[in-house]
Amino acid sequence: MKYMCSIDINKPISKVLELFENRENRILWMVGFDSSSLISGIEGQVGAKSEIHFITGKRKLKMIETIKVSRLPDEFTCTYEAPGVLNTVKCMFAEISDTKTDFCTVQEFRFNGLYKIVALFMPGIFKKQSNKYLSAFKVFCESR
């Protein structure tokens, strides 16, 4: 499954990129984000692997994040691996004006096991979650 989401942020691209690149900010806008620990590589650089922990309700989820491409503002791509799911997220930023930035993501999911069934019958939940993250990032950026 592959789809794109986009949102306009009322901040200059330089400020949006500064907030996005500071990985410590994720806990402030990424709903459910609990913690991250570097496994290998250099934090924020291509090849870096981190263990990411999320809490959704009473459920805890662990993922392995691998940075694949880091050429901001044009592209920042990571993979997120969890049991049954491989998610590739490509983030792109474009200047709309001196005070407005477009933030676009392309999401691609590959599923195994039970997650194939979930994706088949409820594909909208994945896009809804992606849009929730974009909206939260917009609110975070605009409040800074």
N, CA, C and O atoms as CSV, one atom per row, in Angstrom:
chain,resi,resn,atom,element,x,y,z
A,1,MET,N,N,0.844,-1.163,0.000
A,1,MET,CA,C,0.000,0.000,0.000
A,1,MET,C,C,0.896,1.235,0.000
A,1,MET,O,O,1.872,1.314,0.746
A,2,LYS,N,N,0.542,2.207,-0.861
A,2,LYS,CA,C,1.335,3.422,-0.967
A,2,LYS,C,C,0.385,4.606,-1.110
A,2,LYS,O,O,-0.617,4.530,-1.822
A,3,TYR,N,N,0.715,5.711,-0.419
A,3,TYR,CA,C,-0.096,6.922,-0.518
A,3,TYR,C,C,0.749,8.134,-0.143
A,3,TYR,O,O,1.860,8.010,0.374
A,4,MET,N,N,0.186,9.316,-0.422
A,4,MET,CA,C,0.864,10.574,-0.133
A,4,MET,C,C,-0.037,11.434,0.753
A,4,MET,O,O,-1.260,11.416,0.615
A,5,CYS,N,N,0.583,12.183,1.659
A,5,CYS,CA,C,-0.113,13.158,2.500
A,5,CYS,C,C,0.667,14.463,2.445
A,5,CYS,O,O,1.887,14.465,2.278
A,6,SER,N,N,-0.051,15.573,2.589
A,6,SER,CA,C,0.612,16.867,2.522
A,6,SER,C,C,-0.107,17.870,3.414
A,6,SER,O,O,-1.318,17.787,3.615
A,7,ILE,N,N,0.662,18.824,3.945
A,7,ILE,CA,C,0.075,19.878,4.773
A,7,ILE,C,C,0.929,21.135,4.637
A,7,ILE,O,O,2.150,21.063,4.499
A,8,ASP,N,N,0.265,22.284,4.677
A,8,ASP,CA,C,0.979,23.559,4.647
A,8,ASP,C,C,1.194,24.041,6.074
A,8,ASP,O,O,0.283,24.011,6.901
A,9,ILE,N,N,2.419,24.486,6.347
A,9,ILE,CA,C,2.797,24.971,7.675
A,9,ILE,C,C,3.103,26.460,7.565
A,9,ILE,O,O,3.874,26.881,6.703
A,10,ASN,N,N,2.506,27.241,8.428
A,10,ASN,CA,C,2.675,28.691,8.406
A,10,ASN,C,C,3.943,29.111,9.149
A,10,ASN,O,O,3.894,29.799,10.169
A,11,LYS,N,N,5.055,28.681,8.612
A,11,LYS,CA,C,6.390,29.038,9.113
A,11,LYS,C,C,7.360,28.983,7.936
A,11,LYS,O,O,7.134,28.238,6.982
A,12,PRO,N,N,8.433,29.762,7.996
A,12,PRO,CA,C,9.446,29.682,6.937
A,12,PRO,C,C,10.097,28.296,6.903
A,12,PRO,O,O,10.214,27.624,7.928
A,13,ILE,N,N,10.510,27.893,5.728
A,13,ILE,CA,C,11.101,26.558,5.576
A,13,ILE,C,C,12.314,26.371,6.480
A,13,ILE,O,O,12.534,25.269,6.984
A,14,SER,N,N,13.104,27.417,6.698
A,14,SER,CA,C,14.291,27.278,7.555
A,14,SER,C,C,13.906,26.882,8.978
A,14,SER,O,O,14.583,26.058,9.593
A,15,LYS,N,N,12.830,27.456,9.504
A,15,LYS,CA,C,12.375,27.132,10.863
A,15,LYS,C,C,11.783,25.719,10.910
A,15,LYS,O,O,12.035,24.965,11.850
A,16,VAL,N,N,11.001,25.370,9.893
A,16,VAL,CA,C,10.388,24.033,9.839
A,16,VAL,C,C,11.483,22.963,9.810
A,16,VAL,O,O,11.403,21.969,10.533
A,17,LEU,N,N,12.493,23.167,8.982
A,17,LEU,CA,C,13.594,22.194,8.887
A,17,LEU,C,C,14.366,22.111,10.204
A,17,LEU,O,O,14.744,21.022,10.636
A,18,GLU,N,N,14.597,23.248,10.834
A,18,GLU,CA,C,15.299,23.256,12.126
A,18,GLU,C,C,14.539,22.417,13.156
A,18,GLU,O,O,15.146,21.634,13.887
A,19,LEU,N,N,13.225,22.575,13.216
A,19,LEU,CA,C,12.403,21.815,14.166
A,19,LEU,C,C,12.333,20.334,13.791
A,19,LEU,O,O,12.345,19.470,14.667
A,20,PHE,N,N,12.262,20.041,12.494
A,20,PHE,CA,C,12.193,18.656,12.030
A,20,PHE,C,C,13.503,17.916,12.294
A,20,PHE,O,O,13.491,16.762,12.722
A,21,GLU,N,N,14.625,18.576,12.041
A,21,GLU,CA,C,15.926,17.925,12.189
A,21,GLU,C,C,16.307,17.656,13.641
A,21,GLU,O,O,17.119,16.769,13.905
A,22,ASN,N,N,15.748,18.392,14.575
A,22,ASN,CA,C,16.031,18.158,15.991
A,22,ASN,C,C,15.217,16.956,16.445
A,22,ASN,O,O,14.032,17.075,16.759
A,23,ARG,N,N,15.860,15.810,16.475
A,23,ARG,CA,C,15.175,14.551,16.754
A,23,ARG,C,C,14.596,14.493,18.167
A,23,ARG,O,O,13.693,13.701,18.434
A,24,GLU,N,N,15.104,15.317,19.061
A,24,GLU,CA,C,14.548,15.373,20.421
A,24,GLU,C,C,13.139,15.959,20.423
A,24,GLU,O,O,12.391,15.756,21.379
A,25,ASN,N,N,12.769,16.677,19.377
A,25,ASN,CA,C,11.434,17.281,19.285
A,25,ASN,C,C,10.328,16.261,19.052
A,25,ASN,O,O,9.159,16.564,19.287
A,26,ARG,N,N,10.667,15.069,18.599
A,26,ARG,CA,C,9.626,14.090,18.248
A,26,ARG,C,C,8.669,13.820,19.394
A,26,ARG,O,O,7.472,13.638,19.174
A,27,ILE,N,N,9.180,13.793,20.603
A,27,ILE,CA,C,8.311,13.524,21.746
A,27,ILE,C,C,7.291,14.634,21.960
A,27,ILE,O,O,6.262,14.423,22.602
A,28,LEU,N,N,7.576,15.818,21.421
A,28,LEU,CA,C,6.688,16.970,21.589
A,28,LEU,C,C,5.551,17.009,20.573
A,28,LEU,O,O,4.560,17.705,20.795
A,29,TRP,N,N,5.669,16.282,19.469
A,29,TRP,CA,C,4.608,16.330,18.466
A,29,TRP,C,C,4.153,14.969,17.952
A,29,TRP,O,O,3.047,14.857,17.425
A,30,MET,N,N,4.965,13.947,18.088
A,30,MET,CA,C,4.631,12.638,17.533
A,30,MET,C,C,3.814,11.855,18.563
A,30,MET,O,O,4.359,11.299,19.517
A,31,VAL,N,N,2.516,11.825,18.355
A,31,VAL,CA,C,1.588,11.198,19.291
A,31,VAL,C,C,1.979,9.743,19.531
A,31,VAL,O,O,2.113,8.965,18.587
A,32,GLY,N,N,2.159,9.385,20.786
A,32,GLY,CA,C,2.505,8.019,21.158
A,32,GLY,C,C,3.996,7.757,21.264
A,32,GLY,O,O,4.408,6.733,21.810
A,33,PHE,N,N,4.813,8.671,20.748
A,33,PHE,CA,C,6.263,8.485,20.815
A,33,PHE,C,C,6.696,8.472,22.274
A,33,PHE,O,O,6.344,9.367,23.043
A,34,ASP,N,N,7.463,7.451,22.651
A,34,ASP,CA,C,7.911,7.325,24.041
A,34,ASP,C,C,9.415,7.544,24.175
A,34,ASP,O,O,9.865,8.313,25.024
A,35,SER,N,N,10.191,6.859,23.326
A,35,SER,CA,C,11.645,6.998,23.439
A,35,SER,C,C,12.327,6.459,22.196
A,35,SER,O,O,11.727,5.772,21.369
A,36,SER,N,N,13.610,6.800,22.096
A,36,SER,CA,C,14.430,6.358,20.980
A,36,SER,C,C,15.841,6.130,21.489
A,36,SER,O,O,16.349,6.912,22.292
A,37,SER,N,N,16.477,5.064,21.028
A,37,SER,CA,C,17.879,4.845,21.385
A,37,SER,C,C,18.641,4.394,20.143
A,37,SER,O,O,18.210,3.502,19.412
A,38,LEU,N,N,19.777,5.032,19.932
A,38,LEU,CA,C,20.619,4.739,18.778
A,38,LEU,C,C,21.221,3.346,18.923
A,38,LEU,O,O,21.786,3.009,19.963
A,39,ILE,N,N,21.095,2.544,17.873
A,39,ILE,CA,C,21.667,1.196,17.858
A,39,ILE,C,C,23.026,1.211,17.160
A,39,ILE,O,O,23.999,0.624,17.633
A,40,SER,N,N,23.060,1.913,16.002
A,40,SER,CA,C,24.316,1.995,15.254
A,40,SER,C,C,24.315,3.237,14.373
A,40,SER,O,O,23.264,3.804,14.078
A,41,GLY,N,N,25.509,3.649,13.960
A,41,GLY,CA,C,25.643,4.812,13.097
A,41,GLY,C,C,25.684,6.111,13.881
A,41,GLY,O,O,25.856,6.121,15.100
A,42,ILE,N,N,25.520,7.208,13.149
A,42,ILE,CA,C,25.543,8.546,13.738
A,42,ILE,C,C,24.130,9.105,13.692
A,42,ILE,O,O,23.497,9.133,12.637
A,43,GLU,N,N,23.641,9.550,14.847
A,43,GLU,CA,C,22.282,10.081,14.986
A,43,GLU,C,C,21.944,11.057,13.857
A,43,GLU,O,O,22.672,12.020,13.615
A,44,GLY,N,N,20.822,10.790,13.166
A,44,GLY,CA,C,20.347,11.681,12.118
A,44,GLY,C,C,21.022,11.530,10.772
A,44,GLY,O,O,20.647,12.215,9.821
A,45,GLN,N,N,22.011,10.650,10.664
A,45,GLN,CA,C,22.762,10.479,9.420
A,45,GLN,C,C,22.327,9.202,8.689
A,45,GLN,O,O,21.784,8.279,9.296
A,46,VAL,N,N,22.574,9.173,7.387
A,46,VAL,CA,C,22.245,8.000,6.580
A,46,VAL,C,C,22.915,6.765,7.173
A,46,VAL,O,O,24.098,6.789,7.512
A,47,GLY,N,N,22.149,5.692,7.292
A,47,GLY,CA,C,22.651,4.437,7.849
A,47,GLY,C,C,22.393,4.274,9.336
A,47,GLY,O,O,22.494,3.165,9.860
A,48,ALA,N,N,22.059,5.361,10.030
A,48,ALA,CA,C,21.801,5.268,11.466
A,48,ALA,C,C,20.575,4.396,11.721
A,48,ALA,O,O,19.560,4.497,11.031
A,49,LYS,N,N,20.700,3.541,12.730
A,49,LYS,CA,C,19.589,2.690,13.162
A,49,LYS,C,C,19.271,3.023,14.607
A,49,LYS,O,O,20.160,3.149,15.449
A,50,SER,N,N,17.969,3.164,14.874
A,50,SER,CA,C,17.518,3.454,16.238
A,50,SER,C,C,16.356,2.551,16.585
A,50,SER,O,O,15.567,2.162,15.724
A,51,GLU,N,N,16.266,2.225,17.860
A,51,GLU,CA,C,15.110,1.505,18.372
A,51,GLU,C,C,14.132,2.557,18.880
A,51,GLU,O,O,14.472,3.367,19.742
A,52,ILE,N,N,12.924,2.540,18.345
A,52,ILE,CA,C,11.902,3.527,18.669
A,52,ILE,C,C,10.787,2.829,19.440
A,52,ILE,O,O,10.353,1.737,19.074
A,53,HIS,N,N,10.334,3.470,20.505
A,53,HIS,CA,C,9.236,2.917,21.311
A,53,HIS,C,C,8.036,3.851,21.265
A,53,HIS,O,O,8.159,5.059,21.465
A,54,PHE,N,N,6.870,3.264,20.999
A,54,PHE,CA,C,5.599,3.982,20.992
A,54,PHE,C,C,4.670,3.340,22.006
A,54,PHE,O,O,4.757,2.145,22.288
A,55,ILE,N,N,3.782,4.155,22.546
A,55,ILE,CA,C,2.724,3.656,23.408
A,55,ILE,C,C,1.402,4.112,22.799
A,55,ILE,O,O,1.162,5.309,22.639
A,56,THR,N,N,0.553,3.154,22.465
A,56,THR,CA,C,-0.767,3.456,21.928
A,56,THR,C,C,-1.800,2.786,22.829
A,56,THR,O,O,-1.993,1.571,22.793
A,57,GLY,N,N,-2.450,3.608,23.630
A,57,GLY,CA,C,-3.376,3.050,24.617
A,57,GLY,C,C,-2.592,2.242,25.636
A,57,GLY,O,O,-1.687,2.763,26.287
A,58,LYS,N,N,-2.940,0.970,25.773
A,58,LYS,CA,C,-2.233,0.085,26.705
A,58,LYS,C,C,-1.155,-0.735,26.002
A,58,LYS,O,O,-0.441,-1.513,26.634
A,59,ARG,N,N,-1.047,-0.550,24.691
A,59,ARG,CA,C,-0.114,-1.346,23.897
A,59,ARG,C,C,1.204,-0.622,23.686
A,59,ARG,O,O,1.231,0.580,23.418
A,60,LYS,N,N,2.298,-1.365,23.810
A,60,LYS,CA,C,3.625,-0.832,23.531
A,60,LYS,C,C,4.107,-1.431,22.225
A,60,LYS,O,O,3.910,-2.615,21.951
A,61,LEU,N,N,4.745,-0.584,21.422
A,61,LEU,CA,C,5.224,-1.016,20.117
A,61,LEU,C,C,6.677,-0.614,19.972
A,61,LEU,O,O,7.053,0.520,20.269
A,62,LYS,N,N,7.489,-1.549,19.514
A,62,LYS,CA,C,8.901,-1.284,19.273
A,62,LYS,C,C,9.165,-1.392,17.775
A,62,LYS,O,O,8.727,-2.339,17.121
A,63,MET,N,N,9.889,-0.408,17.242
A,63,MET,CA,C,10.244,-0.394,15.827
A,63,MET,C,C,11.731,-0.126,15.677
A,63,MET,O,O,12.367,0.446,16.562
A,64,ILE,N,N,12.268,-0.543,14.557
A,64,ILE,CA,C,13.638,-0.199,14.201
A,64,ILE,C,C,13.562,0.820,13.063
A,64,ILE,O,O,13.020,0.541,11.994
A,65,GLU,N,N,14.113,1.994,13.316
A,65,GLU,CA,C,14.159,3.058,12.323
A,65,GLU,C,C,15.539,3.050,11.677
A,65,GLU,O,O,16.556,3.002,12.369
A,66,THR,N,N,15.569,3.097,10.346
A,66,THR,CA,C,16.827,3.192,9.607
A,66,THR,C,C,16.729,4.372,8.653
A,66,THR,O,O,15.807,4.451,7.842
A,67,ILE,N,N,17.692,5.293,8.756
A,67,ILE,CA,C,17.706,6.449,7.865
A,67,ILE,C,C,18.333,6.020,6.538
A,67,ILE,O,O,19.465,5.536,6.500
A,68,LYS,N,N,17.585,6.203,5.461
A,68,LYS,CA,C,18.016,5.782,4.128
A,68,LYS,C,C,18.543,6.937,3.279
A,68,LYS,O,O,19.521,6.777,2.549
A,69,VAL,N,N,17.891,8.108,3.375
A,69,VAL,CA,C,18.274,9.280,2.587
A,69,VAL,C,C,18.144,10.510,3.480
A,69,VAL,O,O,17.156,10.658,4.200
A,70,SER,N,N,19.137,11.388,3.433
A,70,SER,CA,C,19.073,12.643,4.191
A,70,SER,C,C,19.596,13.777,3.307
A,70,SER,O,O,20.783,14.104,3.313
A,71,ARG,N,N,18.665,14.366,2.546
A,71,ARG,CA,C,18.997,15.484,1.652
A,71,ARG,C,C,17.910,16.557,1.793
A,71,ARG,O,O,17.224,16.897,0.830
A,72,LEU,N,N,17.775,17.069,2.991
A,72,LEU,CA,C,16.746,18.081,3.230
A,72,LEU,C,C,17.103,19.381,2.525
A,72,LEU,O,O,18.281,19.731,2.463
A,73,PRO,N,N,16.148,20.092,2.004
A,73,PRO,CA,C,14.709,19.921,2.175
A,73,PRO,C,C,14.071,18.957,1.175
A,73,PRO,O,O,12.880,18.659,1.270
A,74,ASP,N,N,14.857,18.474,0.223
A,74,ASP,CA,C,14.294,17.671,-0.864
A,74,ASP,C,C,13.798,16.293,-0.439
A,74,ASP,O,O,12.761,15.825,-0.908
A,75,GLU,N,N,14.550,15.647,0.456
A,75,GLU,CA,C,14.147,14.288,0.838
A,75,GLU,C,C,14.811,13.847,2.133
A,75,GLU,O,O,16.008,14.039,2.346
A,76,PHE,N,N,13.996,13.254,2.984
A,76,PHE,CA,C,14.482,12.552,4.172
A,76,PHE,C,C,13.664,11.274,4.244
A,76,PHE,O,O,12.461,11.320,4.498
A,77,THR,N,N,14.310,10.133,4.021
A,77,THR,CA,C,13.605,8.854,3.955
A,77,THR,C,C,14.110,7.904,5.032
A,77,THR,O,O,15.314,7.742,5.230
A,78,CYS,N,N,13.162,7.282,5.720
A,78,CYS,CA,C,13.460,6.283,6.756
A,78,CYS,C,C,12.594,5.059,6.535
A,78,CYS,O,O,11.521,5.137,5.937
A,79,THR,N,N,13.077,3.929,7.025
A,79,THR,CA,C,12.221,2.747,7.115
A,79,THR,C,C,11.953,2.489,8.585
A,79,THR,O,O,12.784,2.767,9.450
A,80,TYR,N,N,10.769,1.948,8.845
A,80,TYR,CA,C,10.361,1.569,10.193
A,80,TYR,C,C,9.923,0.117,10.132
A,80,TYR,O,O,8.975,-0.235,9.430
A,81,GLU,N,N,10.638,-0.726,10.886
A,81,GLU,CA,C,10.337,-2.158,10.880
A,81,GLU,C,C,9.769,-2.568,12.230
A,81,GLU,O,O,10.333,-2.270,13.283
A,82,ALA,N,N,8.644,-3.256,12.169
A,82,ALA,CA,C,8.012,-3.833,13.357
A,82,ALA,C,C,7.488,-5.203,12.934
A,82,ALA,O,O,7.358,-5.470,11.739
A,83,PRO,N,N,7.191,-6.060,13.885
A,83,PRO,CA,C,6.679,-7.378,13.498
A,83,PRO,C,C,5.477,-7.266,12.554
A,83,PRO,O,O,4.453,-6.686,12.913
A,84,GLY,N,N,5.607,-7.815,11.363
A,84,GLY,CA,C,4.528,-7.829,10.394
A,84,GLY,C,C,4.424,-6.600,9.507
A,84,GLY,O,O,3.597,-6.570,8.595
A,85,VAL,N,N,5.253,-5.575,9.755
A,85,VAL,CA,C,5.117,-4.327,9.001
A,85,VAL,C,C,6.487,-3.745,8.649
A,85,VAL,O,O,7.392,-3.693,9.482
A,86,LEU,N,N,6.614,-3.309,7.396
A,86,LEU,CA,C,7.751,-2.496,6.976
A,86,LEU,C,C,7.155,-1.234,6.361
A,86,LEU,O,O,6.433,-1.298,5.366
A,87,ASN,N,N,7.465,-0.084,6.963
A,87,ASN,CA,C,6.939,1.205,6.516
A,87,ASN,C,C,8.106,2.066,6.042
A,87,ASN,O,O,9.055,2.299,6.790
A,88,THR,N,N,8.034,2.535,4.805
A,88,THR,CA,C,9.022,3.474,4.280
A,88,THR,C,C,8.351,4.840,4.210
A,88,THR,O,O,7.280,4.989,3.622
A,89,VAL,N,N,8.997,5.842,4.820
A,89,VAL,CA,C,8.444,7.198,4.858
A,89,VAL,C,C,9.435,8.152,4.198
A,89,VAL,O,O,10.578,8.288,4.634
A,90,LYS,N,N,8.972,8.804,3.142
A,90,LYS,CA,C,9.772,9.809,2.443
A,90,LYS,C,C,9.169,11.174,2.770
A,90,LYS,O,O,8.011,11.440,2.449
A,91,CYS,N,N,9.964,12.043,3.416
A,91,CYS,CA,C,9.520,13.390,3.784
A,91,CYS,C,C,10.163,14.396,2.839
A,91,CYS,O,O,11.355,14.322,2.542
A,92,MET,N,N,9.340,15.346,2.370
A,92,MET,CA,C,9.828,16.389,1.462
A,92,MET,C,C,9.250,17.734,1.900
A,92,MET,O,O,8.092,17.827,2.306
A,93,PHE,N,N,10.076,18.766,1.810
A,93,PHE,CA,C,9.660,20.107,2.211
A,93,PHE,C,C,9.864,21.052,1.039
A,93,PHE,O,O,10.867,20.970,0.331
A,94,ALA,N,N,8.901,21.951,0.840
A,94,ALA,CA,C,9.008,22.927,-0.242
A,94,ALA,C,C,8.550,24.292,0.258
A,94,ALA,O,O,7.553,24.415,0.969
A,95,GLU,N,N,9.305,25.308,-0.132
A,95,GLU,CA,C,8.946,26.669,0.242
A,95,GLU,C,C,7.788,27.146,-0.638
A,95,GLU,O,O,7.883,27.137,-1.865
A,96,ILE,N,N,6.706,27.556,-0.001
A,96,ILE,CA,C,5.563,28.113,-0.723
A,96,ILE,C,C,5.728,29.633,-0.807
A,96,ILE,O,O,5.485,30.249,-1.845
A,97,SER,N,N,6.147,30.214,0.320
A,97,SER,CA,C,6.432,31.646,0.398
A,97,SER,C,C,7.444,31.859,1.516
A,97,SER,O,O,7.932,30.893,2.103
A,98,ASP,N,N,7.760,33.103,1.812
A,98,ASP,CA,C,8.702,33.398,2.901
A,98,ASP,C,C,8.178,32.931,4.253
A,98,ASP,O,O,8.952,32.748,5.193
A,99,THR,N,N,6.868,32.740,4.352
A,99,THR,CA,C,6.263,32.392,5.645
A,99,THR,C,C,5.451,31.101,5.610
A,99,THR,O,O,4.733,30.798,6.563
A,100,LYS,N,N,5.556,30.347,4.535
A,100,LYS,CA,C,4.747,29.127,4.412
A,100,LYS,C,C,5.547,28.014,3.760
A,100,LYS,O,O,6.257,28.234,2.778
A,101,THR,N,N,5.421,26.798,4.327
A,101,THR,CA,C,6.157,25.619,3.864
A,101,THR,C,C,5.196,24.461,3.631
A,101,THR,O,O,4.297,24.220,4.437
A,102,ASP,N,N,5.386,23.752,2.538
A,102,ASP,CA,C,4.633,22.526,2.277
A,102,ASP,C,C,5.436,21.345,2.814
A,102,ASP,O,O,6.620,21.200,2.510
A,103,PHE,N,N,4.786,20.507,3.610
A,103,PHE,CA,C,5.390,19.284,4.142
A,103,PHE,C,C,4.614,18.119,3.541
A,103,PHE,O,O,3.415,17.968,3.778
A,104,CYS,N,N,5.302,17.309,2.772
A,104,CYS,CA,C,4.680,16.200,2.062
A,104,CYS,C,C,5.376,14.896,2.448
A,104,CYS,O,O,6.601,14.846,2.558
A,105,THR,N,N,4.593,13.853,2.650
A,105,THR,CA,C,5.175,12.537,2.900
A,105,THR,C,C,4.592,11.533,1.904
A,105,THR,O,O,3.428,11.615,1.513
A,106,VAL,N,N,5.430,10.599,1.517
A,106,VAL,CA,C,4.990,9.446,0.743
A,106,VAL,C,C,5.234,8.240,1.638
A,106,VAL,O,O,6.357,7.992,2.075
A,107,GLN,N,N,4.184,7.509,1.898
A,107,GLN,CA,C,4.236,6.349,2.786
A,107,GLN,C,C,4.047,5.080,1.959
A,107,GLN,O,O,3.166,5.004,1.103
A,108,GLU,N,N,4.883,4.097,2.230
A,108,GLU,CA,C,4.701,2.792,1.598
A,108,GLU,C,C,4.774,1.729,2.684
A,108,GLU,O,O,5.719,1.688,3.472
A,109,PHE,N,N,3.766,0.876,2.710
A,109,PHE,CA,C,3.687,-0.188,3.703
A,109,PHE,C,C,3.763,-1.547,3.013
A,109,PHE,O,O,3.189,-1.760,1.945
A,110,ARG,N,N,4.484,-2.447,3.651
A,110,ARG,CA,C,4.494,-3.863,3.252
A,110,ARG,C,C,4.135,-4.651,4.492
A,110,ARG,O,O,4.688,-4.428,5.569
A,111,PHE,N,N,3.204,-5.575,4.329
A,111,PHE,CA,C,2.657,-6.300,5.470
A,111,PHE,C,C,2.895,-7.795,5.364
A,111,PHE,O,O,3.013,-8.356,4.274
A,112,ASN,N,N,2.961,-8.420,6.526
A,112,ASN,CA,C,3.016,-9.886,6.635
A,112,ASN,C,C,1.981,-10.325,7.654
A,112,ASN,O,O,1.582,-9.553,8.526
A,113,GLY,N,N,1.552,-11.572,7.535
A,113,GLY,CA,C,0.670,-12.169,8.536
A,113,GLY,C,C,-0.631,-11.413,8.733
A,113,GLY,O,O,-1.268,-10.984,7.770
A,114,LEU,N,N,-1.017,-11.256,9.986
A,114,LEU,CA,C,-2.280,-10.632,10.361
A,114,LEU,C,C,-2.404,-9.215,9.822
A,114,LEU,O,O,-3.505,-8.773,9.494
A,115,TYR,N,N,-1.296,-8.500,9.728
A,115,TYR,CA,C,-1.351,-7.120,9.248
A,115,TYR,C,C,-1.806,-7.028,7.793
A,115,TYR,O,O,-2.356,-6.004,7.388
A,116,LYS,N,N,-1.587,-8.073,7.003
A,116,LYS,CA,C,-2.091,-8.077,5.621
A,116,LYS,C,C,-3.614,-7.989,5.623
A,116,LYS,O,O,-4.204,-7.293,4.797
A,117,ILE,N,N,-4.238,-8.691,6.549
A,117,ILE,CA,C,-5.701,-8.695,6.641
A,117,ILE,C,C,-6.197,-7.324,7.103
A,117,ILE,O,O,-7.156,-6.784,6.550
A,118,VAL,N,N,-5.539,-6.768,8.118
A,118,VAL,CA,C,-5.919,-5.441,8.619
A,118,VAL,C,C,-5.824,-4.423,7.494
A,118,VAL,O,O,-6.744,-3.628,7.300
A,119,ALA,N,N,-4.717,-4.438,6.746
A,119,ALA,CA,C,-4.509,-3.484,5.655
A,119,ALA,C,C,-5.547,-3.668,4.545
A,119,ALA,O,O,-5.977,-2.696,3.923
A,120,LEU,N,N,-5.941,-4.900,4.304
A,120,LEU,CA,C,-6.911,-5.187,3.252
A,120,LEU,C,C,-8.286,-4.627,3.601
A,120,LEU,O,O,-8.967,-4.054,2.750
A,121,PHE,N,N,-8.690,-4.797,4.860
A,121,PHE,CA,C,-10.038,-4.396,5.260
A,121,PHE,C,C,-10.123,-2.986,5.843
A,121,PHE,O,O,-11.204,-2.398,5.886
A,122,MET,N,N,-8.994,-2.441,6.291
A,122,MET,CA,C,-9.024,-1.117,6.918
A,122,MET,C,C,-7.847,-0.256,6.465
A,122,MET,O,O,-7.087,0.227,7.304
A,123,PRO,N,N,-7.679,-0.056,5.160
A,123,PRO,CA,C,-6.519,0.705,4.688
A,123,PRO,C,C,-6.538,2.168,5.140
A,123,PRO,O,O,-5.483,2.789,5.267
A,124,GLY,N,N,-7.717,2.714,5.380
A,124,GLY,CA,C,-7.833,4.118,5.754
A,124,GLY,C,C,-7.209,4.466,7.089
A,124,GLY,O,O,-6.857,5.624,7.318
A,125,ILE,N,N,-7.060,3.480,7.991
A,125,ILE,CA,C,-6.502,3.800,9.310
A,125,ILE,C,C,-5.042,4.225,9.210
A,125,ILE,O,O,-4.567,5.005,10.035
A,126,PHE,N,N,-4.334,3.724,8.218
A,126,PHE,CA,C,-2.924,4.078,8.065
A,126,PHE,C,C,-2.780,5.523,7.587
A,126,PHE,O,O,-1.961,6.275,8.115
A,127,LYS,N,N,-3.575,5.909,6.590
A,127,LYS,CA,C,-3.534,7.278,6.087
A,127,LYS,C,C,-4.034,8.254,7.161
A,127,LYS,O,O,-3.509,9.360,7.291
A,128,LYS,N,N,-5.036,7.847,7.915
A,128,LYS,CA,C,-5.556,8.696,8.989
A,128,LYS,C,C,-4.460,8.973,10.020
A,128,LYS,O,O,-4.318,10.104,10.485
A,129,GLN,N,N,-3.688,7.947,10.375
A,129,GLN,CA,C,-2.602,8.115,11.337
A,129,GLN,C,C,-1.503,9.019,10.769
A,129,GLN,O,O,-0.951,9.849,11.491
A,130,SER,N,N,-1.188,8.863,9.496
A,130,SER,CA,C,-0.175,9.710,8.857
A,130,SER,C,C,-0.613,11.173,8.882
A,130,SER,O,O,0.187,12.058,9.186
A,131,ASN,N,N,-1.879,11.428,8.564
A,131,ASN,CA,C,-2.393,12.799,8.593
A,131,ASN,C,C,-2.411,13.364,10.013
A,131,ASN,O,O,-2.221,14.564,10.210
A,132,LYS,N,N,-2.638,12.507,10.985
A,132,LYS,CA,C,-2.599,12.939,12.389
A,132,LYS,C,C,-1.201,13.434,12.761
A,132,LYS,O,O,-1.061,14.452,13.439
A,133,TYR,N,N,-0.165,12.713,12.316
A,133,TYR,CA,C,1.216,13.133,12.574
A,133,TYR,C,C,1.543,14.455,11.870
A,133,TYR,O,O,2.180,15.331,12.455
A,134,LEU,N,N,1.103,14.596,10.611
A,134,LEU,CA,C,1.351,15.842,9.889
A,134,LEU,C,C,0.673,17.021,10.589
A,134,LEU,O,O,1.279,18.081,10.748
A,135,SER,N,N,-0.558,16.843,10.999
A,135,SER,CA,C,-1.282,17.911,11.698
A,135,SER,C,C,-0.618,18.271,13.017
A,135,SER,O,O,-0.523,19.447,13.369
A,136,ALA,N,N,-0.162,17.272,13.740
A,136,ALA,CA,C,0.510,17.523,15.019
A,136,ALA,C,C,1.829,18.262,14.801
A,136,ALA,O,O,2.188,19.140,15.587
A,137,PHE,N,N,2.548,17.910,13.739
A,137,PHE,CA,C,3.796,18.605,13.443
A,137,PHE,C,C,3.523,20.061,13.058
A,137,PHE,O,O,4.265,20.960,13.456
A,138,LYS,N,N,2.477,20.288,12.297
A,138,LYS,CA,C,2.075,21.648,11.909
A,138,LYS,C,C,1.791,22.487,13.155
A,138,LYS,O,O,2.300,23.602,13.273
A,139,VAL,N,N,0.996,21.974,14.073
A,139,VAL,CA,C,0.651,22.685,15.300
A,139,VAL,C,C,1.927,22.966,16.110
A,139,VAL,O,O,2.115,24.067,16.627
A,140,PHE,N,N,2.791,21.958,16.211
A,140,PHE,CA,C,4.051,22.122,16.929
A,140,PHE,C,C,4.881,23.248,16.313
A,140,PHE,O,O,5.348,24.137,17.026
A,141,CYS,N,N,5.062,23.213,15.004
A,141,CYS,CA,C,5.881,24.232,14.329
A,141,CYS,C,C,5.278,25.619,14.490
A,141,CYS,O,O,5.989,26.576,14.796
A,142,GLU,N,N,3.990,25.728,14.287
A,142,GLU,CA,C,3.352,27.043,14.321
A,142,GLU,C,C,3.294,27.635,15.736
A,142,GLU,O,O,3.107,28.840,15.901
A,143,SER,N,N,3.453,26.794,16.738
A,143,SER,CA,C,3.452,27.300,18.127
A,143,SER,C,C,4.844,27.722,18.575
A,143,SER,O,O,5.007,28.224,19.687
A,144,ARG,N,N,5.844,27.527,17.733
A,144,ARG,CA,C,7.223,27.884,18.081
A,144,ARG,C,C,7.598,29.200,17.462
A,144,ARG,O,O,8.721,29.669,17.642
